[in-house]
Amino acid sequence: MTSRTYRAVIGAAGLLAFAGAAFPALAQHEGHDQHQGHPPAPETPPAPMAHADGEHAGHADHGEAGGMQSPLGPWSMNQDAGGTSWQPANAEHGGVHASVGDWMVMSHVLLNGVYADQNGPRGDSKAFVAGMAMLTASRQWDRQAVQFRVMLSPDPLMGEEGYPLLLAAGETADGVEPLVDRQHPHDLFMELSASWSYRIGDNQSLYLYGGLPGEPAFGPPAFMHRPAAKDSPEAPISHHWLDSTHITFGVLTAGYAAGPFKIEASRFRGREPDEHRYDIETGALDSTAVRLSFNPTSAWALQASWASIESPEALEPGHDERRISLSALYSGKLGAVPVNATLAWARKDLVPGDTSQAWVMEASAKPGSWTIFGRAEQVDQSELTLGVHHGPQYTVRKASIGLLHDWRVGEHVTVGLGGLVNAYDIPAPLSASYGDPSGGMVFVRLKIE
């Protein structure tokens, strides 16, 4: 393909991605723990979750979580992302909160009605609905806390072949052929989990987390939870390197947190979800993951993780994987404009087989009711040769940039209209089958938080 369009889009996406990270002094300035619209995270354990009159301690009626303690330990709930992963404490943590006796209940809904068009010989178009609905219930007493979480997705309604996404590969639609140039639908049950924690002193905690399904301690937060990525309805092509374990049918995690540090380890079922998207799967907890997280200030969340995954692919049961992941997430402001950024890298070693890498840069900026977002990725893919599963490995690149406008139509409800465009850099051996493709999406978003 001619790379002029790709260079233009990746330039815009890369500029946006590095906007936040280029201003570390700003992060230090905001290191006074001034959250985006939230009060500072407490250095000592906050008051109990609810007063006798049913009002939450230290949190606004609009459901802001900045003054609320995480059920996993003595830090702001703003710092919690998917599973047990951390995001910057500055990041938004939306939800509608209510007290039910001694319990705090939070709900959150994000639904996108999308029309995707990927052109070229291997492209396709499709209208579909994607997103998630989440409900959590948590209770704290003395030094202990418990939380129960349910997260559901409408993705199975889009059909077994998911939606068109050039250069993506992973999972299967029928149990026989791999999905290539498409993003698979996620399961109806994205998370059914429970956790328990015990606070040791003012800034330490031990916790246990289990899910069927749940998310083991590997990688950055999944793309639909990352602050820089969650406004885009498009999955990254690096998904099966960085965060495909976010729906794991069987996981147990134990963790210890002390101040800005957290170390955690998981045992989980290595096999990825099968093509049946409405069921609950079971199996032995045969895989291991370890993650070290470090949030040096309220603007940054860093992690390094490793995983040994047994037989993740149903179509290649004899292949195990070893994965390594590094990531940095930033949430701060440029002037009065909230900015989020992600830089992440992962390596996948097939046993037996090849080694491949993926990296991604993401960013978003939110001036008023507008959101500008972008992503740039590079992936070593071996599943893109037509008719060959795990053929020659090629390095492919993709860039996206998009725009979203939200209208508030209720106290907790916003409706948005957005779109994005794609550009690709495809090596010559694959260009004959891909041609000179481009693509994009238009979408309508409903958010309740």
C-alpha positions as CSV (number, residue, x, y, z in Angstrom):
1,M,0.0,0.0,0.0
2,T,1.0,3.6,-0.2
3,S,2.0,4.7,3.3
4,R,1.0,8.3,3.1
5,T,-2.3,7.9,4.7
6,Y,-0.9,5.6,7.4
7,R,1.9,8.1,8.2
8,A,-0.6,10.9,8.5
9,V,-2.9,9.0,10.8
10,I,-0.1,7.5,12.9
11,G,1.5,10.9,13.2
12,A,-1.7,12.4,14.6
13,A,-2.3,9.4,16.9
14,G,1.3,9.3,18.1
15,L,1.2,13.1,18.8
16,L,-1.9,12.6,20.9
17,A,-0.5,9.5,22.6
18,F,2.7,11.3,23.7
19,A,0.9,14.6,24.7
20,G,0.4,13.5,28.3
21,A,3.7,11.6,28.7
22,A,5.7,14.5,27.4
23,F,4.8,16.6,30.4
24,P,6.1,14.8,33.5
25,A,6.5,18.1,35.3
26,L,2.8,18.5,34.9
27,A,2.2,15.1,36.5
28,Q,4.4,16.1,39.4
29,H,2.4,19.4,39.7
30,E,-0.7,17.4,39.9
31,G,0.9,15.0,42.3
32,H,-0.9,16.8,45.0
33,D,-3.5,14.1,44.3
34,Q,-5.9,16.4,42.7
35,H,-8.1,14.0,40.7
36,Q,-10.0,14.9,37.6
37,G,-13.1,16.2,39.3
38,H,-12.5,14.1,42.5
39,P,-11.1,15.0,45.9
40,P,-7.7,13.7,46.9
41,A,-7.2,10.0,47.8
42,P,-6.9,9.6,51.6
43,E,-3.6,8.8,53.1
44,T,-5.4,7.2,56.1
45,P,-8.4,4.9,55.9
46,P,-11.5,6.9,55.2
47,A,-14.7,6.8,57.3
48,P,-17.0,3.9,56.9
49,M,-18.7,3.4,53.6
50,A,-22.0,4.8,54.7
51,H,-23.5,7.0,57.4
52,A,-26.5,6.0,59.4
53,D,-28.7,8.2,57.1
54,G,-27.6,6.2,54.1
55,E,-25.4,8.9,52.5
56,H,-21.9,7.8,51.4
57,A,-18.9,9.1,53.3
58,G,-16.8,11.4,51.3
59,H,-18.4,11.0,47.9
60,A,-20.7,13.2,45.8
61,D,-24.3,12.4,44.9
62,H,-23.2,12.0,41.3
63,G,-21.4,8.8,42.1
64,E,-17.8,10.0,42.0
65,A,-15.5,7.6,43.7
66,G,-12.6,9.8,44.5
67,G,-13.2,9.9,48.2
68,M,-14.2,6.2,48.5
69,Q,-11.9,3.5,49.5
70,S,-11.3,0.5,47.3
71,P,-12.7,-2.8,48.5
72,L,-9.2,-4.3,47.8
73,G,-7.2,-2.0,50.1
74,P,-6.5,1.5,51.5
75,W,-6.4,3.4,48.2
76,S,-9.0,5.4,46.2
77,M,-11.6,3.4,44.3
78,N,-10.6,5.6,41.3
79,Q,-7.4,3.5,41.1
80,D,-9.3,0.2,40.5
81,A,-9.7,-0.9,36.9
82,G,-10.8,-4.4,35.5
83,G,-10.1,-7.4,37.7
84,T,-7.5,-6.4,40.2
85,S,-5.5,-4.1,37.9
86,W,-4.6,-0.5,38.7
87,Q,-5.1,2.6,36.6
88,P,-3.9,6.1,37.6
89,A,-5.8,7.5,40.6
90,N,-6.5,10.6,38.5
91,A,-8.6,8.6,36.0
92,E,-12.3,8.8,35.9
93,H,-14.2,6.0,37.7
94,G,-17.8,6.4,36.6
95,G,-20.8,4.7,38.2
96,V,-24.2,5.3,39.9
97,H,-23.8,4.6,43.6
98,A,-26.3,3.8,46.2
99,S,-26.3,2.5,49.8
100,V,-28.4,-0.6,50.6
101,G,-28.1,-1.1,54.3
102,D,-24.4,-1.7,55.0
103,W,-23.6,-2.4,51.3
104,M,-22.5,0.1,48.7
105,V,-23.9,-0.8,45.2
106,M,-22.5,0.6,42.0
107,S,-23.8,0.2,38.5
108,H,-22.3,1.3,35.1
109,V,-23.6,0.8,31.6
110,L,-21.8,1.6,28.3
111,L,-23.4,0.5,25.0
112,N,-22.2,1.4,21.5
113,G,-24.3,1.0,18.4
114,V,-21.7,0.7,15.7
115,Y,-21.4,0.5,11.9
116,A,-17.9,-0.7,10.9
117,D,-16.5,-0.6,7.3
118,Q,-13.2,-2.2,6.4
119,N,-12.6,-2.1,2.7
120,G,-10.2,-3.8,0.3
121,P,-10.3,-7.5,-0.9
122,R,-10.4,-8.8,2.7
123,G,-12.6,-6.2,4.2
124,D,-16.3,-6.3,5.2
125,S,-18.9,-4.1,6.8
126,K,-21.3,-4.7,9.6
127,A,-23.7,-3.0,12.1
128,F,-23.6,-4.3,15.6
129,V,-24.0,-3.5,19.3
130,A,-21.0,-3.8,21.8
131,G,-20.3,-2.7,25.3
132,M,-20.9,-3.8,28.9
133,A,-23.1,-3.5,31.9
134,M,-21.6,-3.8,35.4
135,L,-23.0,-4.2,38.9
136,T,-20.9,-4.4,42.0
137,A,-21.8,-4.7,45.7
138,S,-19.2,-4.1,48.4
139,R,-19.2,-3.9,52.2
140,Q,-16.5,-2.9,54.6
141,W,-16.3,-3.5,58.4
142,D,-13.4,-3.2,60.8
143,R,-10.3,-4.0,58.6
144,Q,-12.1,-6.3,56.2
145,A,-14.0,-5.8,52.9
146,V,-15.8,-8.0,50.4
147,Q,-16.9,-7.2,46.9
148,F,-19.1,-9.0,44.4
149,R,-19.0,-8.0,40.7
150,V,-21.1,-9.0,37.7
151,M,-20.2,-7.7,34.2
152,L,-22.2,-8.6,31.1
153,S,-21.7,-7.9,27.4
154,P,-24.1,-7.7,24.5
155,D,-21.4,-8.9,22.1
156,P,-22.9,-12.4,21.5
157,L,-25.8,-10.7,19.7
158,M,-23.4,-9.6,16.9
159,G,-23.1,-13.2,15.7
160,E,-20.4,-15.9,16.0
161,E,-18.0,-14.1,13.5
162,G,-17.9,-10.8,15.4
163,Y,-17.1,-7.7,13.4
164,P,-14.6,-6.9,10.6
165,L,-11.2,-5.7,11.9
166,L,-8.4,-6.0,9.4
167,L,-5.1,-7.5,10.7
168,A,-6.8,-9.0,13.8
169,A,-6.7,-12.7,14.6
170,G,-7.7,-14.9,17.5
171,E,-10.2,-17.4,18.7
172,T,-12.7,-19.2,16.4
173,A,-16.2,-18.8,15.2
174,D,-17.0,-22.5,14.7
175,G,-14.4,-24.5,16.6
176,V,-12.7,-25.4,13.3
177,E,-11.4,-22.3,11.5
178,P,-9.6,-19.3,13.1
179,L,-11.1,-15.9,13.0
180,V,-8.9,-13.7,10.8
181,D,-9.5,-10.0,10.0
182,R,-12.3,-10.0,12.5
183,Q,-12.7,-9.2,16.2
184,H,-14.4,-12.1,18.0
185,P,-17.4,-11.3,20.2
186,H,-16.8,-11.4,23.9
187,D,-18.8,-13.8,26.1
188,L,-22.1,-12.7,27.7
189,F,-20.5,-13.2,31.1
190,M,-17.4,-11.1,31.1
191,E,-17.0,-11.3,34.9
192,L,-18.6,-13.0,37.8
193,S,-16.2,-12.5,40.7
194,A,-15.8,-12.1,44.4
195,S,-13.0,-10.6,46.5
196,W,-12.0,-10.3,50.2
197,S,-9.4,-8.1,51.7
198,Y,-7.8,-7.4,55.1
199,R,-6.2,-4.1,55.8
200,I,-2.8,-4.2,57.6
201,G,-2.2,-0.8,59.2
202,D,-2.9,2.4,57.3
203,N,-1.4,1.6,53.9
204,Q,-1.1,-2.2,53.5
205,S,-3.6,-4.9,52.6
206,L,-3.9,-8.6,51.7
207,Y,-6.6,-9.7,49.3
208,L,-8.0,-12.7,47.5
209,Y,-10.0,-12.5,44.3
210,G,-11.8,-15.3,42.4
211,G,-13.8,-15.3,39.2
212,L,-15.7,-17.7,36.9
213,P,-15.1,-15.8,34.7
214,G,-12.6,-13.4,36.0
215,E,-9.3,-11.6,35.1
216,P,-5.9,-12.9,36.2
217,A,-2.9,-10.7,37.2
218,F,-1.5,-10.2,33.8
219,G,-1.0,-7.1,31.6
220,P,-2.5,-3.6,31.8
221,P,-6.2,-3.2,32.3
222,A,-8.2,-4.6,29.4
223,F,-8.8,-2.2,26.5
224,M,-12.4,-1.5,27.4
225,H,-11.2,-0.3,30.9
226,R,-8.1,1.6,30.0
227,P,-8.7,5.4,30.4
228,A,-7.1,6.3,27.0
229,A,-9.0,3.6,25.1
230,K,-12.4,3.2,26.6
231,D,-14.0,5.9,24.4
232,S,-13.2,3.9,21.2
233,P,-15.5,1.0,20.3
234,E,-12.8,-0.6,18.3
235,A,-10.7,-3.5,19.8
236,P,-6.9,-3.2,19.3
237,I,-5.2,-5.8,17.1
238,S,-2.7,-6.2,20.0
239,H,-5.5,-7.6,22.1
240,H,-4.2,-11.3,22.1
241,W,-0.8,-10.2,23.3
242,L,-1.7,-7.7,26.0
243,D,-5.1,-8.5,27.6
244,S,-6.9,-11.4,26.0
245,T,-6.9,-13.1,29.5
246,H,-9.4,-10.5,30.8
247,I,-12.2,-13.2,30.4
248,T,-10.8,-16.3,32.0
249,F,-13.2,-19.1,33.0
250,G,-11.6,-19.9,36.4
251,V,-9.1,-17.7,38.2
252,L,-7.8,-17.3,41.8
253,T,-5.6,-14.3,42.7
254,A,-3.7,-13.5,45.9
255,G,-2.2,-10.0,46.4
256,Y,-0.3,-7.8,48.8
257,A,-0.3,-4.0,48.5
258,A,1.9,-1.6,50.4
259,G,1.6,2.1,49.6
260,P,2.2,2.6,45.9
261,F,3.3,-1.0,45.3
262,K,1.3,-4.2,44.7
263,I,2.5,-7.7,44.0
264,E,0.0,-10.4,43.0
265,A,-0.1,-13.9,41.6
266,S,-2.8,-15.9,39.9
267,R,-3.7,-19.5,39.0
268,F,-6.1,-19.7,36.2
269,R,-7.5,-21.8,33.4
270,G,-5.3,-21.1,30.3
271,R,-7.8,-22.1,27.6
272,E,-9.4,-19.0,25.9
273,P,-13.2,-18.9,25.8
274,D,-14.7,-21.2,23.1
275,E,-17.2,-20.2,20.4
276,H,-20.2,-20.8,22.6
277,R,-20.7,-17.3,24.0
278,Y,-23.6,-17.7,26.4
279,D,-22.3,-20.5,28.7
280,I,-20.0,-20.9,31.8
281,E,-17.0,-23.0,31.1
282,T,-14.9,-24.9,33.6
283,G,-11.6,-26.6,33.8
284,A,-8.4,-27.1,35.8
285,L,-6.5,-24.0,37.0
286,D,-3.4,-25.0,35.0
287,S,-1.7,-21.6,34.3
288,T,0.2,-19.0,36.3
289,A,0.6,-15.2,36.2
290,V,2.5,-12.7,38.4
291,R,2.2,-9.0,38.2
292,L,4.0,-6.1,39.9
293,S,2.2,-2.8,39.9
294,F,3.6,0.7,40.9
295,N,1.7,3.9,41.0
296,P,4.4,6.5,41.8
297,T,1.9,9.5,41.7
298,S,-1.8,9.9,41.2
299,A,-1.0,10.5,37.5
300,W,0.8,7.2,36.7
301,A,0.1,3.5,36.8
302,L,3.0,1.2,35.8
303,Q,3.1,-2.6,35.7
304,A,5.3,-5.5,34.7
305,S,3.8,-9.0,34.4
306,W,4.6,-12.6,33.3
307,A,2.4,-15.5,32.5
308,S,2.8,-19.2,31.7
309,I,-0.4,-20.2,29.8
310,E,-1.2,-23.8,29.1
311,S,-2.9,-24.6,25.8
312,P,-4.7,-21.3,25.3
313,E,-5.8,-21.9,21.7
314,A,-8.5,-24.5,21.1
315,L,-7.3,-25.0,17.5
316,E,-3.7,-25.7,18.7
317,P,-4.0,-27.6,22.0
318,G,-0.4,-28.7,21.8
319,H,1.0,-25.2,22.0
320,D,1.6,-23.4,25.4
321,E,2.5,-19.8,25.7
322,R,4.8,-17.6,27.8
323,R,3.9,-13.9,27.9
324,I,5.7,-10.8,29.2
325,S,4.0,-7.4,29.5
326,L,5.1,-3.9,30.4
327,S,2.9,-0.8,30.4
328,A,2.6,2.8,31.6
329,L,-0.7,4.6,31.9
330,Y,-1.0,8.3,32.4
331,S,-4.0,10.5,33.5
332,G,-3.5,14.2,33.9
333,K,-4.3,17.6,32.4
334,L,-2.9,19.9,29.8
335,G,-4.2,23.2,31.0
336,A,-7.8,22.5,31.8
337,V,-8.1,19.5,29.4
338,P,-8.1,16.0,30.8
339,V,-5.6,13.8,29.0
340,N,-5.0,10.0,29.2
341,A,-2.3,8.0,27.5
342,T,-1.1,4.4,27.3
343,L,2.2,2.9,26.2
344,A,2.3,-0.9,26.4
345,W,4.4,-3.8,25.1
346,A,4.1,-7.5,25.2
347,R,6.0,-10.6,24.0
348,K,4.5,-14.0,23.3
349,D,6.6,-17.1,23.1
350,L,4.9,-20.2,21.7
351,V,6.1,-23.5,23.1
352,P,7.0,-24.9,20.7
353,G,7.0,-22.1,18.1
354,D,7.9,-18.6,17.3
355,T,8.4,-15.5,19.4
356,S,6.3,-12.4,18.5
357,Q,5.8,-8.9,20.0
358,A,3.2,-6.3,20.0
359,W,3.1,-2.7,21.2
360,V,0.4,-0.1,21.4
361,M,0.2,3.7,22.0
362,E,-3.2,5.1,22.9
363,A,-4.4,8.6,24.0
364,S,-7.5,10.6,24.6
365,A,-8.1,14.3,25.3
366,K,-11.4,15.6,26.6
367,P,-12.0,19.3,25.9
368,G,-15.5,20.0,27.3
369,S,-18.1,17.6,25.8
370,W,-15.7,16.5,23.1
371,T,-13.3,13.6,23.2
372,I,-10.4,13.1,20.7
373,F,-8.8,9.6,20.8
374,G,-6.2,7.8,18.9
375,R,-4.2,4.5,18.8
376,A,-1.1,3.3,17.0
377,E,0.0,-0.4,17.0
378,Q,2.6,-2.7,15.7
379,V,2.1,-6.5,15.9
380,D,4.1,-9.6,14.7
381,Q,1.3,-11.7,13.1
382,S,1.6,-15.3,11.8
383,E,-2.1,-15.9,11.1
384,L,-2.7,-13.5,8.2
385,T,-1.7,-15.8,5.2
386,L,-4.8,-17.0,3.6
387,G,-5.5,-20.7,4.1
388,V,-2.5,-21.1,6.5
389,H,-2.9,-21.2,10.3
390,H,0.4,-20.0,11.8
391,G,2.2,-19.4,8.6
392,P,5.1,-16.9,8.0
393,Q,5.3,-14.1,10.5
394,Y,4.9,-10.5,9.3
395,T,5.1,-7.2,11.1
396,V,2.0,-5.2,10.5
397,R,1.0,-1.7,11.7
398,K,-2.3,0.1,12.2
399,A,-3.3,3.6,13.3
400,S,-6.7,5.0,14.3
401,I,-8.0,8.4,15.2
402,G,-11.5,9.4,16.2
403,L,-13.8,12.1,17.6
404,L,-16.8,11.8,20.0
405,H,-19.3,14.3,21.2
406,D,-21.5,13.7,24.3
407,W,-24.8,15.2,25.3
408,R,-26.0,14.9,28.9
409,V,-29.6,13.9,28.8
410,G,-30.1,13.1,32.5
411,E,-28.3,13.2,35.8
412,H,-26.5,10.0,35.1
413,V,-27.1,9.5,31.4
414,T,-25.1,10.8,28.4
415,V,-25.6,10.1,24.7
416,G,-22.7,10.4,22.3
417,L,-22.1,10.4,18.5
418,G,-18.6,9.6,17.2
419,G,-16.5,8.2,14.4
420,L,-13.0,7.0,13.7
421,V,-10.8,6.3,10.7
422,N,-8.1,3.6,10.2
423,A,-4.9,3.4,8.2
424,Y,-2.6,0.4,7.7
425,D,1.0,-0.4,6.9
426,I,1.1,-3.9,5.4
427,P,4.3,-5.6,4.1
428,A,4.6,-6.5,0.4
429,P,4.0,-10.3,0.8
430,L,0.5,-9.6,2.2
431,S,-0.4,-6.6,0.0
432,A,-1.6,-8.7,-2.9
433,S,-4.4,-10.1,-0.7
434,Y,-5.1,-6.9,1.2
435,G,-4.7,-4.4,-1.5
436,D,-4.6,-0.8,-0.3
437,P,-7.2,-0.9,2.5
438,S,-8.7,1.7,4.8
439,G,-11.6,1.6,7.2
440,G,-13.5,3.2,10.0
441,M,-16.5,3.3,12.3
442,V,-19.4,5.5,13.1
443,F,-21.2,4.9,16.4
444,V,-23.8,6.1,18.8
445,R,-23.0,5.6,22.5
446,L,-25.3,5.4,25.6
447,K,-23.5,5.8,28.9
448,I,-25.1,5.5,32.4
449,E,-22.8,6.4,35.2
